[in-house]
Amino acid sequence: HIPDEITYLSSLKVLSLESQRLNGKLPKLIGNLTSLEVLDLDYNELVGKIPDSMYTLKYLKQLDLNNNYFHGTIHDNIGDLTSLTFLQLHNNKFSGTFPKTLVFCPLSVAEFKNNDFVGHMPLCVGAPWQTIGAITCDCATGQVTCDPGCQCQCF
């Protein structure tokens, strides 16, 4: 369990709680961590949706939520995370389509495999307008498509 009181630490830059057997949901006011640059919560037992307030973390560079039980869609406001370079969402229960606004994040790595995403992947390795260097997603199932010539690693 991540206590709600953690959201009072507005000057916190790194919150790394990987592999701590945490359960429950993320605090709704996680966006109060206005200085946060790294949020690493992978390999826990966290559930629920990403709180809307998380999409206001303008300094967030690294978001690791992989290997939990998060569900729901990724909101279009993810494009507001204009410092985000590293995004790991694999091995959860996320669903829906990929937000087109992902292209506004200066991502170098994006991992989406082993979720329930469908539709078109807007990111493209090698596109001159994007900084992405690696993408993983579930395109082998036919539920996710990547542009021809893009280097999506399919699972």
Salt bridges, closest charged atoms under 4 A:
GLU37 OE2 - LYS13 NZ 3.70
GLU37 OE1 - LYS61 NZ 3.91
GLU111 OE1 - HIS90 ND1 3.39
ASP147 OD1 - HIS120 NE2 3.03
